[in-house]
Amino acid sequence: MEIITLNLSTAMSTSATLTGYIQTPSEEIPGKTQRPVILIAPGGGYTMVSDREAEPVALAYASRGFQAFVLRYSVLPAMWPAPLLEAAEAVHQIRAHAADWYLAPDQVAMLGFSAGGHLAAALSTLAAAPFLADQGYQAADIRPNALLLGYAVVSLKATVTSKSRPAESGNGPIAVAERGRRAAAASDGGDPADISLGDGNGRDGAS
């Protein structure tokens, strides 16, 4: 396995990194010249990036045959939409290096936890937004083929627990990011409603 780290540069930031856990082809493992991809966005309330949701998760997916990547996106004092541009750049770089990193560009999944889940959902739903197009991104190039959300912040409703509420209330980083997502969706003629994945018992993914 080769571990690579790429510094991501966008119009709003230069601090994000993309770390890849690349499995190179082996004669002992035939038929594995193109592997599926998992891009992981750890949580942290847009105030930090969780270590426990980064490399341990990547290695678990690598053990299942994936080319695994961890996006360490910008957090405070950086503000939205800086993380969204970084996520778009991460997916772009993954697909641009398909041959170098032995991956299938049409099998890119994104997994986000907590605030990282909000980021993953935002990229998936806003990939065609005009402000991303203005940065030179094409929706087909930056939208993941599959989306997995782990206790993602996808609603600012009152059902959110007190544990996660401080970062989401008022002018907290998640609230600002979610208002940005809603505004972008509305301006693009899309649906600015909550990205709601409840558990059937009235609890949001953020709880």
NORWOKA-V214123 format. One record per residue. N is the residue number from 1. RES is the residue in one small letter. PHI is phi in degrees with one decimal (* if undefined). D_FIRST is the distance of its C-alpha to the first C-alpha in Angstrom with 1 decimal. Layout:
((N | RES | PHI | D_FIRST) (N | RES | PHI | D_FIRST))
This chain:
((1 | m | * | 0.0) (2 | e | -109.8 | 3.8) (3 | i | -106.1 | 6.6) (4 | i | -121.9 | 9.8) (5 | t | -130.6 | 13.3) (6 | l | -115.5 | 16.2) (7 | n | -80.0 | 19.8) (8 | l | -100.4 | 21.9) (9 | s | -120.7 | 25.5) (10 | t | -129.0 | 28.2) (11 | a | -67.6 | 32.0) (12 | m | -112.8 | 32.2) (13 | s | -161.2 | 29.3) (14 | t | -136.1 | 26.7) (15 | s | -99.6 | 25.2) (16 | a | -76.2 | 22.6) (17 | t | -131.5 | 18.8) (18 | l | -120.6 | 16.0) (19 | t | -106.8 | 12.6) (20 | g | -113.9 | 9.8) (21 | y | -111.4 | 6.6) (22 | i | -96.4 | 5.5) (23 | q | -94.7 | 4.6) (24 | t | -85.0 | 6.3) (25 | p | -59.8 | 9.5) (26 | s | -137.4 | 10.5) (27 | e | -64.0 | 14.2) (28 | e | -78.7 | 14.0) (29 | i | -126.7 | 13.1) (30 | p | -68.5 | 15.7) (31 | g | 77.7 | 16.6) (32 | k | -120.9 | 13.2) (33 | t | -86.6 | 13.4) (34 | q | -135.6 | 14.3) (35 | r | -106.3 | 13.1) (36 | p | -68.1 | 15.2) (37 | v | -118.4 | 14.6) (38 | i | -125.8 | 15.5) (39 | l | -106.1 | 16.7) (40 | i | -105.8 | 17.8) (41 | a | -113.6 | 20.9) (42 | p | -63.8 | 21.7) (43 | g | -88.3 | 25.4) (44 | g | 144.8 | 27.7) (45 | g | 65.5 | 31.0) (46 | y | 59.4 | 30.2) (47 | t | -113.7 | 30.9) (48 | m | -160.3 | 27.4) (49 | v | -118.9 | 23.9) (50 | s | -65.9 | 23.0) (51 | d | -71.3 | 20.1) (52 | r | -70.3 | 20.5) (53 | e | -102.8 | 19.9) (54 | a | -111.3 | 16.9) (55 | e | -59.4 | 13.6) (56 | p | -57.0 | 14.9) (57 | v | -70.0 | 15.6) (58 | a | -60.6 | 12.3) (59 | l | -67.2 | 10.5) (60 | a | -63.8 | 13.4) (61 | y | -70.0 | 13.0) (62 | a | -60.8 | 9.3) (63 | s | -67.0 | 10.8) (64 | r | -97.6 | 13.3) (65 | g | 100.2 | 11.4) (66 | f | -89.8 | 11.5) (67 | q | -84.7 | 9.8) (68 | a | -105.4 | 10.8) (69 | f | -133.9 | 12.7) (70 | v | -119.2 | 15.1) (71 | l | -98.1 | 18.3) (72 | r | -100.2 | 20.2) (73 | y | -88.0 | 23.6) (74 | s | -69.2 | 26.8) (75 | v | -126.8 | 29.2) (76 | l | -49.1 | 32.7) (77 | p | -85.2 | 34.5) (78 | a | -64.3 | 32.8) (79 | m | -124.2 | 34.4) (80 | w | -57.5 | 34.0) (81 | p | -99.2 | 33.1) (82 | a | -53.3 | 30.6) (83 | p | -63.2 | 27.9) (84 | l | -66.1 | 28.6) (85 | l | -62.9 | 28.3) (86 | e | -67.2 | 24.9) (87 | a | -64.3 | 23.7) (88 | a | -61.8 | 25.2) (89 | e | -65.7 | 23.5) (90 | a | -62.5 | 20.0) (91 | v | -65.2 | 20.6) (92 | h | -59.4 | 22.1) (93 | q | -65.8 | 19.1) (94 | i | -60.0 | 16.7) (95 | r | -70.3 | 19.1) (96 | a | -66.5 | 19.9) (97 | h | -104.7 | 16.3) (98 | a | -54.2 | 16.0) (99 | a | -70.7 | 15.8) (100 | d | -67.2 | 13.5) (101 | w | -106.1 | 10.9) (102 | y | 54.7 | 11.7) (103 | l | -131.1 | 13.6) (104 | a | -94.2 | 17.1) (105 | p | -66.8 | 19.3) (106 | d | -98.8 | 21.9) (107 | q | -132.1 | 19.8) (108 | v | -106.2 | 19.1) (109 | a | -106.6 | 20.1) (110 | m | -121.1 | 20.8) (111 | l | -117.6 | 21.1) (112 | g | -125.4 | 23.4) (113 | f | -110.2 | 24.9) (114 | s | 51.6 | 28.4) (115 | a | -62.1 | 28.9) (116 | g | -63.8 | 25.5) (117 | g | -68.6 | 26.9) (118 | h | -60.8 | 29.9) (119 | l | -64.8 | 27.8) (120 | a | -63.0 | 25.9) (121 | a | -66.1 | 29.3) (122 | a | -64.2 | 30.9) (123 | l | -62.0 | 28.4) (124 | s | -65.7 | 28.9) (125 | t | -92.7 | 32.6) (126 | l | -112.4 | 33.2) (127 | a | -56.3 | 31.0) (128 | a | -97.1 | 34.2) (129 | a | -65.3 | 36.1) (130 | p | -57.2 | 38.1) (131 | f | -70.6 | 36.8) (132 | l | -76.9 | 33.2) (133 | a | -62.6 | 34.7) (134 | d | -63.8 | 36.6) (135 | q | -88.7 | 33.2) (136 | g | 92.5 | 32.3) (137 | y | -92.9 | 30.1) (138 | q | -102.4 | 30.8) (139 | a | -55.1 | 30.5) (140 | a | -65.2 | 28.7) (141 | d | -87.0 | 26.0) (142 | i | -114.3 | 25.4) (143 | r | -82.0 | 26.4) (144 | p | -63.7 | 23.7) (145 | n | -77.8 | 24.3) (146 | a | -148.5 | 24.3) (147 | l | -130.7 | 25.0) (148 | l | -125.0 | 24.5) (149 | l | -119.2 | 26.5) (150 | g | -108.7 | 26.4) (151 | y | 35.1 | 29.7) (152 | a | -74.4 | 29.8) (153 | v | -81.7 | 32.8) (154 | v | -125.3 | 34.5) (155 | s | -152.6 | 38.1) (156 | l | -110.8 | 40.4) (157 | k | -71.7 | 43.1) (158 | a | -66.7 | 44.9) (159 | t | -75.2 | 43.0) (160 | v | -66.0 | 40.0) (161 | t | -71.4 | 40.0) (162 | s | -63.9 | 41.2) (163 | k | -61.8 | 37.8) (164 | s | -97.4 | 36.3) (165 | r | -64.6 | 39.6) (166 | p | -55.2 | 39.9) (167 | a | -71.5 | 37.0) (168 | e | -99.5 | 38.3) (169 | s | -89.4 | 42.0) (170 | g | 53.9 | 44.2) (171 | n | -105.7 | 42.4) (172 | g | -63.5 | 39.2) (173 | p | -61.4 | 35.9) (174 | i | -72.2 | 35.1) (175 | a | -61.4 | 38.7) (176 | v | -62.4 | 38.6) (177 | a | -63.8 | 35.4) (178 | e | -68.5 | 36.9) (179 | r | -63.7 | 40.2) (180 | g | -64.0 | 38.3) (181 | r | -63.1 | 36.6) (182 | r | -63.2 | 40.0) (183 | a | -63.4 | 41.7) (184 | a | -65.8 | 39.2) (185 | a | -64.9 | 39.4) (186 | a | -66.2 | 43.2) (187 | s | -67.8 | 43.6) (188 | d | -90.7 | 41.5) (189 | g | 79.3 | 43.8) (190 | g | -90.7 | 41.2) (191 | d | -97.3 | 41.5) (192 | p | -84.2 | 41.3) (193 | a | -67.7 | 41.6) (194 | d | -56.3 | 39.3) (195 | i | -86.3 | 36.0) (196 | s | -104.8 | 37.1) (197 | l | -125.8 | 35.1) (198 | g | -80.1 | 37.3) (199 | d | -103.7 | 37.1) (200 | g | 90.2 | 40.6) (201 | n | -116.3 | 42.3) (202 | g | 82.9 | 42.8) (203 | r | -104.2 | 39.8) (204 | d | -79.9 | 37.5) (205 | g | -63.6 | 33.8) (206 | a | -83.2 | 34.2) (207 | s | -86.2 | 36.1))
